[in-house]
Amino acid sequence: MPPLSSTQQQLLAIDDTVTLIPGLLNDVASLILSFIPYSHQSRLKRTCKSWFIFFSSKTLFFNRRKFKSHSHLLCIFPEDPSISFPFLFDPAHLAWRPLPPLPCNPSTYSLCNFTSVSLGPHIYLLGGSHFDARSFPLDRPLPSGSAFRFNFITYSWERIAPMISPRGSFACAAVHGLNQIIVAGGGSRHSMFAAAGSRINSVERYEVEGNKWVEMDGLPRFRAGCVGFVAEESGEFWVMGGYGESRIVSGVFPVDEYYRDAVVMELKNNDGNDVDGAGGKWREVGDMWEEGQRARLGKIVVLEDDDRRSPEVFMLDQTDILRYDMALNRWQKETSVPRKAPDEKSFGFVVLDGELHVMTHLNGLDWSETRRSRQHKKAGTLFIQIYHPRKKTWRSLVAKPPFHHPLDFSTAVMCTIRL
């Protein structure tokens, strides 16, 4: 990581020479300012120099985490982040804030199928599939090994060590207790093509402290388009679904063979200590549904709760939400989305503040609830249906998105972060 400039270094801490609020000790003033929602801080930091320094300091992030005043935000990458601004969305205040685009590489273009994940006060953007003007043939997508981290203190992207094996469409999960990120499987498939592309079984982890990637035991089979999550209490890394081999239909069209099973890597040994080196061995879990129930795994979210020993895993299967029963290795229906999307529009599916958010982008004329504002008609609306798993209740809200084009949740990349 490149060294910080003198301007960036002065933003890292607040000292006694800076007065935040006249008449108050800085400890008291910093505590008051720390409770301001993150979505409003960008406007307030222009009030004066001392506030600009404070809202760009580590002190702010430390206070918000210490007193649990952080905001749970959604980061949306609508398309290639080097040409399209990512945005942070605060559903509690219906506020948006743009992030700067990814540093541009003049030789590559049309990045997709990358993964974003949050770890601490940073967002990581890893891998993907893109086209490279230096390769031949030009219309063949290649996997990317590039990795970036967004620093909210300097509000800029930082390039970190590239992955050992370039990949897109892969499983990824943050291990918060170890300050690491694990990636598994993947390939070179691009969103422009419905099939083809390579598959790999490589697994590696990123160690934040050393800024390095370490190889781990590979998956039992080649697997791409899969989903990953970590059950930190039990020390397990799960990889679900995805596709491996393909079969040819009519002698021309390749069709994916989707997996119905999952595989699990033990990250802790029998003594409860973390496994070093290449990690533990993989354990195969049988099929999670019977043949004919569904073609492939839907969109997956993981609800982590401090009061519960294991995470709760939910899947959005068309308009049904299912809960995964680890003991039975089966998906059980939890509920159905109250309002179906018109014209088979794609749904986004995320967890924010312990609730499941089902999102769709409307053009302003689809549902009567969105016709109250002419401004919404022109820009379209983001219709969010929110389910509380404990209360078993639904609610909804409407937000005006800042995007110039309709948001396609089948290709958009999203992750959540607490700031």
C-alpha positions in Angstrom: 0.0 0.0 0.0 1.5 3.4 -0.9 2.5 5.7 2.0 0.1 8.4 3.1 0.7 12.0 2.1 1.1 14.7 4.7 -2.4 15.9 4.0 -3.8 12.4 4.6 -1.7 11.9 7.8 -3.3 14.9 9.4 -6.7 13.4 9.0 -6.0 10.4 11.1 -6.4 11.8 14.5 -7.9 14.7 16.5 -5.6 16.6 19.0 -6.3 19.2 21.6 -5.4 22.1 19.3 -8.6 21.6 17.3 -11.9 22.9 18.8 -14.9 21.0 17.6 -17.7 22.8 19.5 -16.7 26.0 21.5 -17.3 25.7 25.2 -17.2 21.9 25.2 -14.4 19.5 25.8 -13.3 17.7 22.6 -14.1 14.4 24.2 -17.7 15.5 24.7 -18.0 17.3 21.4 -16.6 14.3 19.4 -19.1 12.0 21.1 -22.0 14.3 20.1 -20.8 14.5 16.5 -20.2 10.7 16.3 -24.0 10.1 16.7 -24.8 12.0 13.5 -25.9 9.5 10.8 -23.2 8.7 8.3 -25.4 9.9 5.4 -25.4 13.5 6.7 -21.7 13.7 7.5 -20.6 14.7 4.0 -22.7 17.9 4.2 -21.7 18.8 7.8 -17.9 18.3 7.3 -17.9 21.5 5.1 -19.1 23.6 8.1 -15.6 24.4 9.3 -12.1 23.1 9.2 -12.2 21.3 12.5 -15.4 19.4 11.5 -13.8 18.5 8.2 -10.8 17.0 10.0 -13.0 15.2 12.6 -15.4 13.7 10.0 -12.3 12.4 8.1 -10.6 10.9 11.1 -10.2 7.5 12.8 -11.6 9.0 15.9 -15.0 9.1 14.3 -15.0 5.5 13.3 -13.7 4.4 16.7 -16.4 6.3 18.5 -19.2 5.0 16.3 -18.1 1.4 16.8 -17.4 1.8 20.5 -20.9 3.2 21.2 -22.7 1.2 18.5 -23.9 4.3 16.8 -22.9 3.2 13.3 -25.2 3.1 10.3 -25.8 -0.1 8.4 -25.4 1.0 4.7 -25.8 -0.7 1.4 -23.1 -0.2 -1.3 -24.4 -0.7 -4.9 -22.1 -1.1 -7.9 -24.6 -0.8 -10.9 -22.0 -1.8 -13.5 -18.3 -1.5 -14.3 -17.1 0.6 -11.3 -14.3 2.3 -13.3 -16.9 4.1 -15.5 -20.0 4.2 -13.2 -20.1 5.7 -9.7 -20.9 3.2 -6.9 -23.3 4.6 -4.3 -23.9 4.2 -0.6 -27.5 4.0 0.4 -28.8 4.6 3.9 -32.4 3.1 4.0 -33.0 4.6 7.5 -32.8 8.1 6.1 -33.4 7.4 2.3 -30.1 9.1 1.6 -27.5 8.4 -1.1 -23.8 9.2 -1.3 -21.5 8.5 -4.3 -18.2 6.8 -4.0 -15.4 7.7 -6.5 -15.0 5.4 -9.4 -12.4 2.6 -9.4 -8.9 3.6 -10.8 -9.1 3.1 -14.6 -6.9 0.7 -16.5 -6.8 1.9 -20.2 -6.2 -1.6 -21.4 -9.2 -3.4 -19.8 -12.9 -2.6 -20.0 -16.4 -4.0 -19.2 -15.6 -5.4 -15.7 -18.4 -7.6 -14.3 -18.9 -10.6 -12.0 -16.6 -9.1 -9.4 -17.3 -9.4 -5.7 -17.5 -6.7 -3.0 -17.2 -7.5 0.7 -16.8 -5.3 3.8 -14.3 -6.0 6.5 -14.0 -3.4 9.3 -14.4 0.1 8.0 -13.3 -0.8 4.4 -15.0 -2.2 1.3 -13.0 -4.6 -0.8 -13.5 -5.1 -4.5 -12.0 -8.3 -5.8 -11.6 -10.0 -9.2 -14.2 -10.2 -11.9 -14.3 -10.8 -15.6 -13.3 -8.3 -18.3 -12.0 -7.8 -21.8 -8.4 -6.9 -22.4 -7.3 -4.9 -25.5 -3.9 -6.5 -25.3 -5.2 -10.1 -25.6 -6.3 -12.1 -28.6 -9.0 -12.7 -29.6 -10.5 -9.4 -28.4 -14.0 -10.8 -27.8 -12.8 -13.4 -25.3 -13.3 -12.4 -21.6 -10.5 -13.0 -19.1 -10.6 -13.4 -15.3 -9.1 -10.6 -13.3 -6.9 -11.0 -10.2 -7.0 -7.3 -9.3 -8.0 -6.3 -5.8 -8.9 -2.9 -4.3 -9.9 -1.5 -1.0 -11.9 1.6 -0.3 -10.5 3.8 2.5 -13.3 5.9 4.1 -10.8 8.0 5.9 -9.1 9.3 2.8 -12.2 8.6 0.7 -10.3 6.9 -2.0 -9.5 3.5 -3.5 -6.3 1.7 -2.7 -4.8 -1.1 -4.8 -3.9 -4.1 -2.7 -2.0 -7.3 -3.5 -3.6 -9.2 -6.4 -5.1 -12.6 -6.0 -2.9 -15.6 -6.8 -5.5 -17.0 -9.2 -7.5 -14.5 -11.3 -11.3 -15.2 -11.0 -14.8 -13.9 -11.3 -18.2 -15.3 -10.2 -16.7 -16.8 -7.1 -17.6 -17.5 -3.4 -16.3 -14.9 -1.0 -16.6 -14.2 2.7 -15.0 -12.1 5.4 -13.6 -13.7 8.5 -14.0 -10.8 11.0 -12.3 -12.6 13.9 -9.1 -13.3 11.9 -9.2 -10.0 9.8 -9.1 -12.1 6.6 -11.1 -12.7 3.4 -11.5 -16.1 1.8 -12.3 -16.7 -1.9 -13.2 -20.0 -3.5 -13.8 -21.2 -7.0 -14.8 -18.9 -9.9 -13.9 -18.6 -13.5 -13.9 -16.2 -16.5 -17.6 -16.0 -17.5 -18.8 -12.6 -18.6 -22.3 -11.2 -18.2 -22.5 -10.7 -22.0 -22.4 -14.5 -22.5 -25.0 -16.9 -21.0 -22.6 -19.8 -21.0 -19.0 -20.9 -21.6 -16.0 -19.5 -19.7 -13.5 -21.3 -17.5 -14.0 -22.8 -14.0 -11.4 -23.3 -11.2 -11.3 -24.9 -7.8 -8.6 -22.7 -6.3 -9.1 -21.3 -2.7 -7.1 -18.6 -1.1 -7.3 -16.2 1.8 -6.3 -12.5 2.1 -4.5 -11.5 5.2 -5.1 -7.8 5.8 -2.2 -7.3 8.2 0.4 -8.6 5.8 -1.3 -7.5 2.6 -0.8 -11.0 1.1 -2.8 -13.9 -0.3 -2.2 -17.4 0.9 -3.2 -20.6 -1.0 -5.6 -23.0 0.8 -6.8 -26.5 0.0 -8.8 -26.4 -3.2 -12.5 -27.3 -3.6 -13.3 -30.9 -4.3 -14.6 -30.0 -7.7 -14.4 -27.1 -10.2 -17.1 -24.6 -9.2 -18.1 -21.2 -10.4 -21.1 -18.9 -9.8 -21.2 -20.1 -6.2 -22.0 -18.4 -2.9 -19.9 -18.4 0.3 -20.3 -17.4 3.9 -18.5 -18.0 7.3 -20.1 -19.4 10.4 -17.6 -17.9 12.8 -18.9 -19.5 16.0 -18.4 -23.0 14.6 -15.4 -21.9 12.5 -16.7 -23.1 9.1 -16.5 -21.7 5.6 -19.5 -22.7 3.5 -19.6 -22.8 -0.3 -23.1 -23.4 -1.9 -24.4 -24.0 -5.3 -22.7 -22.8 -8.5 -22.0 -24.7 -11.7 -19.2 -27.0 -12.9 -19.3 -29.0 -16.1 -21.5 -28.2 -19.0 -23.3 -30.3 -21.6 -23.9 -29.5 -25.2 -27.5 -29.3 -26.5 -28.2 -29.9 -30.2 -24.4 -30.1 -30.8 -24.1 -26.3 -30.5 -25.3 -24.7 -27.2 -23.5 -25.3 -23.9 -25.7 -25.7 -20.9 -24.5 -25.5 -17.3 -24.8 -28.3 -14.9 -25.8 -26.6 -11.7 -24.8 -28.1 -8.3 -27.5 -28.8 -5.6 -25.0 -29.4 -2.9 -22.6 -27.5 -0.6 -19.1 -28.0 0.7 -17.7 -26.9 4.1 -14.1 -26.2 5.2 -13.2 -26.3 8.9 -11.4 -23.2 9.9 -10.9 -24.4 13.5 -9.4 -27.6 14.9 -10.9 -29.8 17.6 -9.4 -27.6 20.3 -11.2 -24.6 19.0 -8.0 -22.9 17.7 -7.7 -21.4 14.3 -6.3 -23.7 11.6 -3.0 -22.4 10.2 -1.5 -22.8 6.7 -3.8 -24.2 4.0 -6.8 -24.5 6.4 -8.8 -27.6 7.3 -10.2 -30.3 5.0 -13.3 -30.0 3.0 -16.5 -31.8 4.0 -19.1 -32.5 1.4 -22.8 -31.8 2.2 -25.4 -33.7 0.2 -28.0 -32.2 -2.1 -30.0 -29.4 -0.5 -33.2 -30.1 -2.6 -34.6 -32.9 -4.6 -34.2 -33.0 -8.4 -36.9 -31.0 -10.1 -37.7 -28.7 -7.2 -35.6 -25.9 -8.7 -33.0 -25.4 -11.4 -30.3 -23.7 -9.3 -29.6 -21.9 -6.1 -31.3 -18.5 -5.7 -29.9 -15.3 -4.2 -28.4 -15.9 -0.7 -28.1 -13.7 2.3 -26.8 -14.5 5.8 -28.3 -13.0 8.9 -25.7 -12.8 11.7 -27.0 -12.3 15.2 -24.9 -11.9 18.3 -27.6 -13.7 20.4 -27.5 -16.8 18.1 -24.7 -19.3 17.8 -25.0 -19.9 14.1 -25.9 -17.6 11.2 -29.3 -17.8 9.6 -29.2 -18.4 5.8 -32.0 -17.2 3.6 -32.6 -17.7 -0.1 -34.8 -15.7 -2.5 -36.2 -18.2 -5.0 -38.3 -16.2 -7.5 -40.9 -14.7 -5.1 -40.4 -17.1 -2.2 -38.0 -16.7 0.7 -36.6 -19.9 2.2 -34.7 -20.6 5.3 -31.8 -23.1 5.3 -32.0 -25.8 8.0 -28.4 -27.0 8.5 -29.4 -30.0 10.5 -31.8 -31.3 7.8 -29.8 -29.9 4.9 -33.0 -28.6 3.4 -34.6 -25.3 2.4 -37.8 -24.6 4.2 -40.3 -21.9 3.0 -40.3 -18.9 5.3 -42.6 -16.5 3.5 -43.4 -15.0 0.1 -42.8 -11.5 -1.2 -46.2 -9.6 -0.9 -45.9 -7.6 -4.1 -44.6 -9.4 -7.2 -42.4 -7.5 -9.6 -44.0 -6.7 -13.0 -42.6 -8.0 -16.2 -40.3 -10.4 -14.3 -38.0 -7.7 -13.2 -35.0 -8.9 -11.2 -35.0 -8.6 -7.4 -32.1 -7.5 -5.2 -31.7 -9.3 -1.9 -29.7 -8.0 1.1 -29.7 -8.0 4.9 -29.7 -4.6 6.7 -30.1 -4.2 10.5 -31.5 -7.7 11.0 -34.1 -7.4 8.2 -34.3 -8.9 4.8 -34.6 -6.3 2.0 -36.2 -7.3 -1.3 -35.6 -4.6 -3.9 -36.7 -3.9 -7.4 -36.3 -0.9 -9.7 -39.5 0.5 -11.2 -40.1 3.0 -13.9 -42.6 5.0 -11.9 -45.7 3.6 -13.7 -45.7 0.0 -12.5 -47.5 0.3 -9.2 -50.0 2.9 -8.0 -48.0 3.5 -4.8 -45.2 5.0 -6.9 -47.4 7.5 -8.7 -47.5 10.1 -6.0 -44.5 12.0 -7.3 -43.8 13.3 -10.8 -40.1 13.3 -9.9 -40.3 9.6 -9.2 -42.0 9.0 -12.5 -39.1 10.6 -14.4 -36.2 9.0 -12.4 -37.9 5.7 -11.6 -38.1 4.4 -8.0 -36.5 1.8 -5.9 -39.3 -0.2 -4.3 -38.1 -2.1 -1.1 -40.1 -4.7 0.7 -38.7 -5.5 4.1 -39.2 -8.7 6.1 -38.4 -9.1 9.8 -37.6 -12.8 10.4 -38.3 -12.7 14.2 -41.5 -10.6 14.0 -42.7 -12.3 10.8 -43.9 -9.0 9.5 -43.5 -7.1 6.2 -43.2 -3.3 5.5 -42.2 -1.3 2.5 -40.6 1.9 1.5 -39.8 3.8 -1.7 -36.6 5.7 -2.5 -35.5 7.8 -5.4 -32.3 6.3 -6.8 -29.5 8.5 -8.3 -28.8 6.2 -11.2 -29.3 7.5 -14.8 -30.4 4.1 -16.0 -32.7 1.4 -14.5 -30.8 -0.7 -12.0 -30.5 -4.3 -13.1 -30.2 -6.5 -10.0 -29.2 -9.5 -12.1 -25.8 -7.9 -12.8 -25.4 -5.2 -10.1 -23.0 -6.1 -7.3 -23.9 -5.2 -3.7 -22.5 -5.4 -0.2 -23.4 -4.0 3.2 -21.1 -2.1 5.6 -21.4 -0.6 9.1 -19.9 2.9 9.4 
